[in-house]
């Protein structure tokens, strides 16, 4: 209020009059007591008062502008600033709504999972590198189908809204094809046909598809980092013939990998393998994964792996990261022969 008293003193008839003393102190409140709404309201309109002083203050001090003109400047500045504060609050509310929509969208597209599906326990983690965003270009999904549990992990090239749209389109295509395509090669082919018209000349989507059957997992890899099998030893399950990503004319080929009791399969995106320390050293993926996956609890294993990644980089990763850990929980029974190479 002392600002308004000072301004009135400058504008009052008869010219300025010196006011001695100081404004009364702000009423004290007991320690720990919440601030009242009146105090908060006064603080919200401190900006209009300050802006008015900045507009009219120099003229008042110099006494070169008529009081009526200065008062008009003051009122105009306060009105404009009050309007700006109101608009800012509206934008803050809108931003909160957008963030909530993004959170819901993320849970719909990349659902957080920690449960068993058709005899296989699946745990997931998702970390978006874009500040303030909940969804990036990395993706995953699972589907319990007549052919068994099918899992998708992928990576859409780029960032931004277009990448988010392609991410949602890829997941939607998988959910549709997973229940009807007779094998994973057909799923990959269907995804490529669906995404190709939506992709630009330099766009693509890497994809890893897995289908779990008793005693084995069937894989199709389209330009994606190879999955890791952790059991008696830790090893990458590379395809026999490299296949380009979706959108680049892939020729998907399925291969089979035997799973022993207790084996785990880690599917991930390149945010894990391409992470670097401040001096440029790559994250020692195989060593750290072998250590983290010793934890008997799948969720704890993924949390440990991510914590070790942060310890290596010294900060949040600069790329999106998706982790999917799959562990068969039913007794392994040899599956009947199917097409594809066996590892």
N, C-alpha and C positions, 0 to 999 in steps of 0.2 A: 504493500500500500504506500510505502514511502516514495515510490517512483511517481505515483499519481499526485501525491501531496506536493512533491517538488515541481512537477509540471504545472500544477494549478498555481503554485506560488509565482512561477514565471509568467503565467497568462492572466493573473488576476488584475482587475482595474487598478491603476496607480503604479503599475510596474512591480518588479520583484522585491521581495522582502526577505532578508536573511532569516533563516530558521535555525535556531540553535538546538543542540541536542541530537539525539538519535531516535530512530523508530523504536517502539517498545519491542523487547525481545519476543521471539516466538514462544508461545506457551509450551512449557516443558511437559513431558509425558513420562510415566514410569518406565524404567528400563524393561525392554522386551514387549512393551504394549504395542499393538498394531497402530499404524498411522490411520487417522480418521479420513473419511472421504473428502471433508472440506479442505484439508491440507493437500491431498492429492489433486483436487480440482484447482487450487491456487497454483500448484506447481505446473499444471498443464497449460495455464494461461500466462506463465511467466514469459514465454517466448513472444507473444503479441506485445506485451509491455516493453520488452527489451527492443523489439523491432521498431516500435513507435519512438523510443528514445533515440535510436540510431538515425531515424528519418528526421525527426524534428529537433533533436538535441543541438547539433551544430548551429542551426539557425537561431535557436533561443539564446545560446551562449553569445553569439555575435550581435544579437538584437538588430539584425538587418532585414528581417522579414516580419510583416505585420502579424499580430497574434492570431487573427482569424485564419490566415493562410497556414500558419504553423499548426494550429489546432486541426485544420482539415487534413494536413499531412499525417498528423498523429493518428486521427481516427481512421483514415484510409489504411495506414500501415497496420494498425491493430486488426481491422476487419479482414484484410488480406491474409494476415498471419493466422488468425483464428480459422479462416477457411482452409488454409494449408494444413493446419493441425487436424482439422476434421477429416480432410481427405486422406491424410496419412493414417489416421486410425482406421478408416474404411479399407485402405490398401492392406493394412496389417491383418485385419479380419479376413480379407479375401485371400491373402497369402497363407494364413493358417488353414483355410478351407482347401486350398490347392494342395498343400502338403498332406492333409488328411486324405484327399483323393488319391494322391500318389502312393501313400502308405497302403490304402485299400487295393489299389491297382497292383502293387508289388505282391501283396499276399495272394491276389487272384492269379497273377502270371507266374511268379516264383514262390509257391507256397512253402512256408517253413515246415519241415517234416522231421519227425522222429517217431517212427512206428513201423510195424511189420506189415508187409503186403505179400500175400501169397507165398509165405514161407521165407521171405527175405526182409531183414530189418534195414530200413533206409533212414539215414540222418543227413541233414543238409545244413549248409551255411551259405549266406549271400552277403557280399560287401560291395557297395557301389562306391566308386572312386570320385564321382562328381559331387562336390559339396552341395548340400541342400537337396539332393535328389535321392529317391528311394529305388529307382530302377534304371539300369544301364543296358549295355549290350550283351552281358552274359545271361545265360538262361539254363533252366533245367525243368524237367517234369517227369512224372511217373504215371503209368497206366496199368491197371490190372486188366488183362485181356484174355480172350479164350486161348491165346497162344502162350500165356504166362505173363509174368511181370516184365514190362518194358520200360526202359529208362532213357531219357534224352538229356544230354548236356551239350550246350552249344555256345557260340560266341559270334555276335553280329559285329561286323567291322564298323568302327566309328563310335561317335557319341552324339547326344542331342535327341530332339524329339523324333526325327526320322528313324533313328536307331531303336528308340523305344517302340515305335510303331511296328518295325520289322521283328523285334523281339516278341511282341504280343502275337503277331501273325505266325511266327514260327511255332510258338507253343500251341496256338489254336490248331494249326495244321497237324501237329503231332497228335493232339488229343483226338482228332478226327480219324487219322490214318491208322493209329496204333490199334484200333479195334477191328479194322477191316482188312488191312494188308496182310497177306499170308506169311511174309517174312520181313526181316529188317531191311533187306535190299529194296524191297518194294516200298517200304516206308520212306527210305531215303530218296528214292526216285520220285515218289509222290510229293515230297517236300520240295525237291528241286523244281519240279514242274509248277508248283504253287507259288514259289518265291521268285523264280526267275523273272517274271514280268514286273515284279515290284522292285527289283534291284537295279542300281545304276551300273555303268560300264565298269567301275572299279569296286563295286560292292560285292560282298560274299558273306556266307555264314558257314563257319566250321561246325561240324556236328559229330557227336559220338553217340551211337545207339547201342543199347545193351538189352538182351533178352535172357532172363534167368530160367533155367530148367534144372531138374534134379541132377546134381553132380557137375554142372557146367554152366558157362555163360556164353552166349552168342553175341558177336560184336560186328558192327559196321562202322568204319571210321572214315569220315570225309574231311580230311585236312585238319583234324583236331589232335591236340596232345594225347599220346597213348595213355590208356588207363594203367593204374598200378595195382598189381596183385601183391598183397601182403599176407604171408603165412609162414611156412618154414623158412622162406627167403622172400626178399622184396625184389620185384622185377617189373619192368615195363612190358606191356603186351602190345608190341608193334604189329601192325598189319603186314602181311607178306608183300602186298602190292600197294604202294601209296595211291590214294584217291584224292582228287582236288575237292575243295569245299563246294557246298551247295551254291548254285548260281554260276559255276564255272564248268559246267558239263561233266559232272562226276559219273563214273561207272562203278556204282557201289558193289562191293564184294563182301560176303559174310565169312567170318572165320570163328572157330570155336576154341574155348579155353576150358580145360578141366579145372574144377574147384575141389580142393580137399576140405575135410571138416575143419572149421576154424579159419578158413581163408576169407580175406576181405578184399573188396574191389573199390579202389578210390578213383572216382571220376572228378575231373577238375578242369579249370580253364587256365590260359597262359598267364593270368595274373599271379599264379603261384610259381611257375617255372621261370618267368622273366623278371621277377622282383630283384632289385639290387640294393646293396648297402650304399651309404654315402660315397664310398670310394670306388663304386662301380662293380663290386664283386657280386656275382649272381648268387641267389639263394641256393644253398646246397640241398636241393629238393629230396633226392633219394635218402640221404643221411638223416635229414630232419623228419621225413615221413616215416622212416623205419623206427625212429625213436618215438614219435607221437602215437603211431598206431599200435604200440605195445600196450597202451591203456585199454583195459577190457571193456570200458564203456564207450560206445561210439561217439556220443556227444562230447564227452571229455576229450577223446582223441582229436576231434576236429578243433575244439577250442585250444588244445595244446599246440596243434600245428599252426593255427593262426597266430597264437601268441609268440611262437618262435619266429614266424615270418616278420611280425612287427619288431621283435628284438633285433632282427637282422637289418631291416630297412631303416630303423630308427624313427619311423614316422608311418602314417597311414599309407597304404599302397597307392601308387599313381594309376593303377589299372583296376578294373572291376575284377571280382573274384567270386567264383562259384565252386563249392565243394559238395560232393555227394559221396557218402560212404555206404556201401552195400555189403551186408553180411548174411549169407543164407543161414537160417535158423533150423531148418529141417535136415534130417539125415540125408547124406548124399547117396543117391542111387544112380548108377550109370544111365544116361539118357540114350534112347535109340539113335542110331546113326542119322545124321542130317547132312545136307550139303554144306560144304565149307571146309577150310583147312582146320585141323585140330592141333592145338598146342598142349 
